């Protein structure tokens, strides 16, 4: 059925999001630079789009909160540029913490919806 397909798409995107968040937390900024953060950022955004596009009205508030956290993180990454300052790194770190915190709400909803 269409609903079963939507649940499957939602859960698949959620599994990918979990992996993305785990990988984001493991980025070695010293060796990978901001490129590593930007790559993970793009991947997370794509999986958030897939969650929203699944057609399920599940975790919509949590997904919106994560999207807002991702917007703040994206702005922090943009402001870092190539010359990373202590202040910029602190802002990016705080924004990253916001992403991880907001993602826990989405992942909690996923665990109650997906097997």
N, C-alpha and C positions, 0 to 999 in steps of 0.2 A: 504494500500500500504506500501511498504518498507519505503518510505519517511515519511509517517504518523507515522509509528512505531518508526523511528529514532527521529522524533520531540518529540514524547511522552517520549521516553527514556531520551532524552536531557533535557526536561522540568522537568521530575521527579527528575533527578539527580540535576538539578538546584535548585529545591525546597528544596531538602535535604541539598544542599550546603548552602543555606540561613540559614536554621535552625542550621547547624553546626557552621557557623560564629557567629551567635547570641549566641550560647552556649559557644563558645570559649571566647567571650567577657565577659561572666558571670562567668567564672571559678574563684573560690575562692582558690587561690594558697596557702593561709595560711592553710586552712582546708584540701584541697585536695592534696596539694603538687604538684610536677611535674607530678605525675601519671595522674592527671586530665587533664593537658595540653597534655600529650602524648596520652591519649585516644582520645581526640578531634582531635589531629593531624592525627592519623591513620584514623579516620572516614572521615575527610576532604580529605585526600589522596584517599580514596576509591571512594568518590563521584566525585573527579576530574577525576579519571580513567574512571568512568561511563560517564562523559560528553564527554571525548575524544573518548571513544569507541562507542558512540551513532551513529557514522557514519556521523554526520552532520559536515560540515565545517563552523561552526558558532563559533565565539568568539575564534578562534584558537590562535590568538596573545594574547588575554586577558588570556586565559587558560594557555598559556606558561608563561606569566608574573606571574600568581598566583603560578604556579609550582615552579618558581624560588624563589618566596617569601617563599613558603613552604620549599624549600631546606634550605634557610637561617634560617628559624625558627627551622627546625629539627636539624641543626648544633648547634644552640644556646641551644636547649633543651639538646642535647648530652653533651655539654660542662658544663651545670649546674650540672649534677650529683646529688648526695644526699646532698652535702654541698653547699648550695646556697650562693654565695657571692653577694655583692652589684653590682660589675661590671658585673657578670654573669646575674643577674636579669635585669640590664639595657640593656644588649645586647638582652636578650630574649624579653624584652618589646619593644625594637625598631624593632625586627624581627616580633613580633606580630602585630605591627602597619603596617608594610609592607604587612602582609597577609591581614589585613582588607582593606587596600588601594587597593591592587591588586584585591581583591574579588569584590570590587565595580564595576570594569570594566567588570568582568564576569557577575555580576548580572544585570548590565545595558543592556548588550547584551541579557540576558535571558528575560528581561522584553519586549524587542522589538520583540523577537521570539515566546515567549510563551504567551498564553492568560492571 
